[in-house]
Amino acid sequence: MDYDVVIVGGGPGGLTAGLYCARGALKTLLVERLLPGGQAATTHWIDNYPGFPEGVSGPELTMAMKEQAERFGLEIITDDIVDLETAKEGMTVVGKGGHYTCHAVIIASGATVAQLGVPGEDSLRGKGVSYCATCDGAFFRNEDLVVIGGGDAAVEEGLFLTKFAKTVRIIHRRNRLRAAKVIQERAFGNEKISFVWDSVVEEILGEQQVEGVRVKNVKTGDLSEIKCAGVFVYVGNVPNSQFLKGKVEMDGKGFILTNNGMETSQKGVFACGDVRKKALRQVITACGEGAAASFSAQQFVEEKKGTAYA
């Protein structure tokens, strides 16, 4: 075997699993298709991670996680994983750039922000349509912007956009936000932010650049147009689990089902973080699950090797 454990995905869950496995003297490889950190690395500010009284930036936190895991010997490479082959003697994680054999696999591939699926979204992506305020907010100085969604991510990123924008309108399909109370209070107290309640975006308008959105009130059916230069979409997540279809049990949306030990339906395969079916998707829950998955994986590897887990 090339490795004891291969971890697919380098977000907080994957990095924590890598830290625990490497620190447990297992030969461990983490494979990430982009840059380590996952969605957390694109989050401007994280206020609810323990140990940082004033908060911490997403890039700073995830880079520290990466450096800590590497200090214990975690190997990190870049590849896009497309399949998982299982056999009695071990497993093969199949990437576009190589094959990696191992005793156990931890799936920490995370989730991708969901799309609206409305006219104009595809044609104007990168021309005013964005899914990352941290990445693109600075391009919209003194512009009118729209944020779609009502959860923590939508409201937090809306707040971040006020650093650059002239105005930010948050469009939400319900008449109240789903975001944490403290985040709501900050948004309601920000003079640049206003809300469009009980509404959904039917179309993103513009030819070469975003010029506005067409909005429908879900209660009255009334249509209206809002002029804006940018649209930031935060309407949920799609699990990055397509390469595991038919390999492990998932729910109808593709989130992986596990027990409390992060064990999947496939022996030797574990899952943690946003790719897993659960109620709360936060950095801290991903890290806790990463630690639990690594503990279970270590037990599995040691038992397979015929030695007692200590």
N, C-alpha and C positions, 0 to 999 in steps of 0.2 A: 504494500500500500504506500502511496505517496505521502498520505497524511493520516493522522488519527481522526481529525475533525475538519470538515470544510464548512465554512459559513458563507451563505449566499446573501449578500447585502451588507452595506456598511453604515447604516444609520445607528442611532443610539443603542438599539437592541442588539444589532450585530456586533458593534464595537464592545459592548459590555460582555457579550458571550465570548468574544475573542480574548478579552482581558482575562476572564475567569478560566477559560480553557488553557491559554498559554501559561498563566500563572500556576495552573495545575499540572504543568509539565507534559501536556499533550502537544504533539506537533500539529499546529493549527494554521489553516490558510483561510483568509477572508477574501472573497471575490466581490468586487463592486464594479458595476458597469459605468458609473460616472465618478464623482468625487466622494470620498467618505463624508458622512454627516447626514445624508438623506434630506428629508424635508426640513429637519431641524436646522441644518446648515444654511437654509435660505430664509429662516425666520429672523427678523431684525432683532427682536428683544424677547427674552424668556424671563418672566417674572416669578414663575412658580416652581423653579427647580431648587431643592433644598441646598443651603450652603452659600447662597448668593443673596444677601439681604437687599442689595440694590438692583438685583437682576443681572443678567449676563447676555451678551449677544449670542445668537445661534452659532455663527461661525467660530467664535472663541471657545464656546463650550464643547462643540464636537471636535475641534482640533485638539483640545486638551485630552479628550477621550481617546483619540487616535494615538497621540504621543504616549499616553500611559500604557495602552495595550501593546504598542510596539516595544516599549521598554522591557516587557516581559517575554518578548520573542514572537509576537504575532506577525505573520507574514501577510502582507496586503498586496493584491495585484488588481489590475483592471481587466475585466472581461465581461461579456454579455452571456449569461447562462441561458441555454435554450432547452435543456433536457436533464432528466435525472434517471439513470439506469441503476436498477437494484438487482442484486444477486446474493446468493447465500454467503459467498465469501467476502462480499463488500459492496460498495457503491461507486458509481462513476458520475461525477458532476460534469456535464457536457457544456462547454462554452464555445463561442465562435472562434476563440483563439487557442483553445486547448482542452484536454480532458484531464480531470483530477480525481484520482481514486482515493477512497477513504473508508474508514469504519463507520463513521456517523456523519450526518448532515444536519446543520441547523439552518432553517429557512428564515431569513430576516430581510426579505426583499422589499418590504414596505408596500406603500400604495402610491398611486399617482392621482393628482387632482382630477376630479371628474369634469367633463365638458358639458356645456349647456345643450348642445345639439340643435342650435337655432341657426337660421340663415344669417350669413355674414361672419359667423364665428371662425370658420376655417379660412375664408379668403382674407380676413383682416387680422389673423394671428400674426403677431410681430409688427403689426401696423396700428397698434392701439389696443389690441386684445392681449391680455397678459394673465398669467396665473401665479405671478410672483412679484409682489410689491417691492420686496427688497432688491430684486434684480433690476426692475424697470422703473421704479418710482421716480428716480432722479431725471428721467427723460420728460417728465410732465410738469415742469416748474410753471407755476401760475396758470395752470389749466384746470378746467372743470372735469372731474372724474366721477365714475360710477363704480361701486363695489357691489357685487351680487352675492348674497348669502346672509346668514344671521347667526352663525356660530362663532366660536372663539377666533378662528383664523380670519374670518371675514372682518370682524370688528377690529381685531388687533392690527391687521394690515391696513384697514381703513384709517386707523389712528396714525399709523406710520406714514401713510400717504399725505397727511395734512402737513408734514414737514416741507412738502414741495408744492402741493396743489393749491389752487385758489379756493375750490370747494370740493367736497366729497359727499356724494349721495349714496347711501346704502339702501339697496332695494332688497326687500325680503318678502317672501310669499305669505308669511304670517303677520299677525298684528303685535307680536312681541319677539324679542331676540332670544336665541338659545344660548348666547354667550354667558360666561360667568358674570356674576353681579358686579364685581369690581371693574371688569372690562366695560360693561354696559355704562357704569357711572362715569367712567372717563370719556366715553363716546358722547353721552348725553351732555356732558359739560364742555365739549369742544365746539366752539362757535363755527368752525369750518364744516362740521358734519351735520347733515340732515337725513331724514329717513323717508322712504317711500314704502308704506305698509301694504300688506295684502296684495302684492303685485309680483308679476313674473315678467321677464324679458322675453318678448316674442321674436325680436329681430335686432341685430346689430347693424346700424346704418353707416354707409360710407362707401366710397369708391376706392380711392387709393389709401385713405386713412380713415380711422373711426371718426364719425361726425356726430353720432348719437345712438340712442336705443329706442325701440318701440316697446312700450310697456302696456301690459294688460292687468287691470284690477280683477283679481280672481273672484271677488264678491259681486261686483256690478257688471263685469264684462267690458267696461269702458277702456278704450285705447287712448294712449297719449304718447308723445315723443319728448325725450329729454336730450338736450344737446350736451355733448361731452367729447373730450379728446382721447379718453382712454377708458377701457372697461376691464376691471379686475374680477376674475371669477373664482368664487370659493363656495362650491355647492356640494362638497363631499369628496370621497376618495374611491378609487377603483383599485383593488388589490393586484399587486404584481405577482400573480400566481399562475399565469397562463401556461407556463412550461411544466406545471405539475398536474395538469388536467388528466384525470384518470389514474394518478399515482397516489394521491392522498384524498381523504374526504374533505369536502368543502361545503359551504352553504350555497344558496342559490345565487349569491353575488360573487362567489369565488373566494371568500375569506376562508382560511384554513381552520378546521376544527381540531382542537387539542383538549387534553385533560389538564389538570392543575400542574402536572409535571412538564407541560409543554410538549408531550408526546403526541404525534399524529397517528393516524390509522396505519401507517407504514412503520414497521419496526426499524429503529435506528434513525428515523427522520423526526426532527423536532422543529418547532416553529415559535417565533416570538415577534413582538412588535406589531406594526399596523397591518401586516398581512394576515394576522390571526383574528378570528372572530371574537369580539369582546365589546364591552360597553364603553370603555374609556380609552381614548387614543391620545396619550400624552408622552412626553419624553421620559418622565419618571416611570410610567408603567412599562414602557418598552425596555428600559434598563432593568427593572425588576424581572421581567420575563426573560431577558437575555441571561441573567444570572441563573434563573431556574432552569432554562434550557441547557445551559452549559453543565450544570450539576447533573441533570439527567443524562446528558451525552457522555460525561465522564464515567458515570456508573456503567453505562452501556458498553463503552470502549474497554474499560477495565475487566468487566465480566467476559467480554468477547475474547480478550487476550488471556483470560484464565487466571487473572490475579484479583485479589480482594481489593475493593475500593476502600481507601482510608480517609 
